[in-house]
Amino acid sequence: MGGAGLKWIVMAATVALMVGGGARAAVPGVIPAPAHLESRSGAFVIRTGTRLLVPQDPRAARAARYFADLLQQTRGIRLATDESPAGHTAHSVVFRLDARRTVSSKTPSSTDSNAEAYAIDISPDRIVVSASDPRGLLYAAVTLWQLCTSGATQGDSAVVPSMKIVDSPRFAWRGLMLDSARHYQSPEFILQLIDWMALHKLNVLHWHLTDDQAWRLEIKRYPRLTSVGAWRVPAGAAAAADIDPATGRPRLYGGFYSQETVRRIVAHASERNVTIVPEIDMPGHATAAIVAYPRLASVVPAPATVTSNWGVYSNLYNVDESTFEFLQNVLAEVVKLFPSTYVHVGGDEALKDQWKASPHIQARMRELGVPNEEALQSYFVGRMGKFLSAHRRRLIGWDEILEGGIASDATVMSWRGIDGALAAAAAGHDSVLSPSPTLYFDTRQSADTQPGRENVVTLQDVYKFNPMPAALPVGQQHHILGVQANVWTEHIRTEQRVEYMTFPRAAAVAEVGWSAPERLDWTGFLARLPDQMNRYRMLGIHAYEDQIAGEPHLKRSSHDLRSCTNEIVLSLEDDAPLSGERAAFLVDIMNPCWIYPAADLSHVTGIDASVGQLPFEFQLGADVHIPKLNPPQTPAGELEVRIDGCNGERIAVLPLQPAVANNAVTELPAAKIAHRDGTHDLCMKFTQRSHDPMWVLDWVRLVE
C-alpha cells in the first residue's frame, strides 16, 4: 500500500480466525469483524420464496423487513413474509426481540446491557436472529445481509454457511462527520448517507451545519441566518461571470435545511440507529452568522458578505449579553430538533486578534473578571455548557475547549492528534478520537488527481489507527467514547465525491470502532474487502477503487511532479467549467512551482504544457508571508522552464496569453528547447503581476 493507490492484494476469499475453545472458523465477508464466530457444518440456502417470520413486535418487525428489503434490493431475492403469531419455523428466517437474552461470556468486549449486541444462529434448517434491543436486531439484520452477499453473488439463491455469531461493539461512539457548511448536500443525499452508515454499524453522524462560509440550519427566530447566511458567490472568474437574470448579479450558491426537513432526517436516522449530533460553531468560524446579524461582530464595521474563501478567519462573536442571548435562543431551537445527548459547539481555531484589538471586548473582560482572551473563550464555552445542561444536554467541542478549563461534564473531540484526548482523560473528561490527518477524509487516498489535502492517507493508514492511545493509563481508558472520521468539504464539491472520499475508508473506521482489538487484522480485512466493494457497486456507492495508471514517461501531470518548496500543498479543483468535470491541480499555494525530476533531454526538442487559473481563495492570516511574484515580460505573463534548479538557465518560455480568456484548462503552444545531453531537473514557475488569479500547471510534456 502506498502513494500509487489502493492495490487489492490477491489472496484467499476467506481468512482463518482463532475463536473460543481453540477451534478455527472461516470468517465470511463481514465488516466489521464479529466478536465471536463459531463455525458449523452445512449451510442454509435463501432463495425467493424462503419464509421470513415477521414478529408481532413492531420494533422487531422493522428489522426483519429491513433485512428483506436489503436482500431484494441487492440480490433480487424476494422473501415470503409470514406475520402469523404461530408461523412454522422449519426452513425459515426468524427475527426475535428478547429482553431476557444475555450476551455470551465468550465476548469479552460486551456487557449484558449492551443495546447494540446481537446473536445469529444458522443451521441448515433455520436462521434465528435475536437481540435484547431493536438496535442490536438492526445490526443483526446488517450482518445477515452481509452473509448473503459474501462470495459469489450471482444466481437466484444465497448460500449461508452454518455458524453462530455473538457480537457487540468495542466503542459506543462510531462516527462520521459531514461538513455541509462549505458545500451543501441535498436532504436526499443525507438520508442515503445515513443508510450507508447503518450498513457499517456506524452510529453517530456529526453534522457540521455552520461555519464562515455558510449557515445551513433554519432558525425560526432569526430568519436572516439562512436567507443571508446560507448563500455566497463562489470564488473565481467563472462564478463572477455567471449572472443570474433574476437579479442581474452573480448567481448565488448554497442552500439550507428547513426544520421540517431536519425532523424528517432525524426520524430516519433514529430508525437506522444513527444519532445526529449537530454542530453550531462558536466563538469562531462565525462569519456567515455575523454577516446576517452584524450586531454579533467583535469589530466595526462587520463583514458585509459571506466569504467564499477557505482558511481560518479572525471573525469572532462578541461577548455582549445580547450575543449570549442570541446563541442561547439558537440552541433552544437546536435541542428541540435534535434529541441527541450531545450538542457540538466547535470551539476550534478561534483567533483572538479581534478580541485583543477591541476596547469594548477588553472592557467587557474587566467587567467579567476574565484575565485573558483564552480565559474569555473558556467563559464563553462555559456559558453555553450551562445552558445545555439546563436543557439536559451535554456540550462537546474540539480539543481547544480544554484551554482555560471546561465544565466537568463537557466532552472533548481530539482533532490535533491524540494529545487532546490524553489531556481530557487526565482531567476527567470523556473524549472522542478524531485526529488529523489520519481520520480526515479530505486527505487524498493515493497520489491521484482528485482534489483534497496534499497528505495521502491510505485505507491501511486508517485501519492501523488505534483509538485507545497506548499512553493512556488503564484507569482513564473508560473516558474514550470512541472514534470518528471527518469529511471536511472545502475540496469536496459534489455528493459523488463525498462518497469517493469516504468509502471504503469508512469501512476501516467501522471495524476499528466496533471490533475487539484481538479481531483487528489488516490481512483479514483485505480478504473481506472485495465483498464489501461489490456491495458498494450493488448499492450504487461511488467508492474509491484501485486506479493505478502506468508510469508517466514524457507527459506528467502536476500530481506526478514535485513541489519546489512544500509549504502548503493542496490538490485543488478548477473553478470552471460551471457544469461538468473539472481538472484538479497539485500546487503549493505559497509558491506555485514544480520540479520535473531527472528529465532525459537527450532527444527532446521542445516542451508544451496545459495550464489553468484558480482564484486565490485562502485566508492565510496576517502572520503568513506570501512570496514575491516573478515579474512578467509580457502583460499576460509566462510559464518559465529552467534547468538544474529554479535559479538555473531559462531554457523555455511559454506565453500565457492564449489562456487568459479561458477560465478552464488551456494547452499552450509548444516552445523549442536547444539540445541538451543527459538528465536534468526542470523547474517550472509562472511570472505574473498579482496572486489572483493563481496560475497552475495541469500537465507538462517533453516533445521529441
Secondary structure, DSSP 8 states (H G I E B T S, - for coil): -BTTB-------SSEEEE-GGG-EEEE-S-SS--SEEEEEEEEEEEETT-EEE--SSHHHHHHHHHHHHHHHHHH----EEE--TT---TTEEEEEE-TT----TT-TT--TT-TT-EEEEE-SSEEEEEESSHHHHHHHHHHHHHHHTSS---SSEEEEEEEEEEE--S-SEEEEEEETTTS---HHHHHHHHHHHHTTT--EEEEE-EETTEE-B--TT-THHHHTTTEE--SSHHHHT-EETTTTEE--EE--B-HHHHHHHHHHHHHTT-EEEEEEEESSS-HHHHHH-GGGBSSSS---S----EE-----B---HHHHHHHHHHHHHHHHH---SEEEEE--S---HHHHH-HHHHHHHHHHT--SHHHHHHHHHHHHHHHHHHTT-EEEEEGGGGTT---TT-EEEE-STTHHHHHHHHTT--EEE--TTTTBTTEESSSSS--EEEEE--HHHHHT--SS-TTS-GGGGGGEEEEEEEE--TT--SHHHHHHHHTTHHHHHHHHHHS-GGG--HHHHHHHHHHHHHHHHHHT------------SSEEEGGGSEESS-SSEEEEE-S--SSS---EEEEETTS-EEEEEEEE-TT--EEEEEEEEE---EE--TT---------SSTT-EEEEEESSTTS-EEEEEESGGGTT-SS-EEEEEEE-----SEEEEEEEEE-S-SSSEEEEEEEEEE-
